[in-house]
Amino acid sequence: MFALYGWLLFIVAGIFLTLLILHVESEKKLSYKFTIIAVIIASFCIGYGVHFLLLEVGY
């Protein structure tokens, strides 16, 4: 069950990082608030995703 949560969090992190890359490349004025929120959510999801995957294998 933890593996499912881990992979879902990795997918969510990938979505937020993709949105951030598309936002930066769109040549619009860069929103610092959106950038900070996207980076925080992506790092949170990656951290907990790794945590859940490690719980699944027994570490």
Secondary structure, 3 states (H helix, E strand, C coil): CHHHHHHHHHHHHHHHHHHHHHHHHCCCCCCHHHHHHHHHHHHHHHHHHHHHHHHHHCC
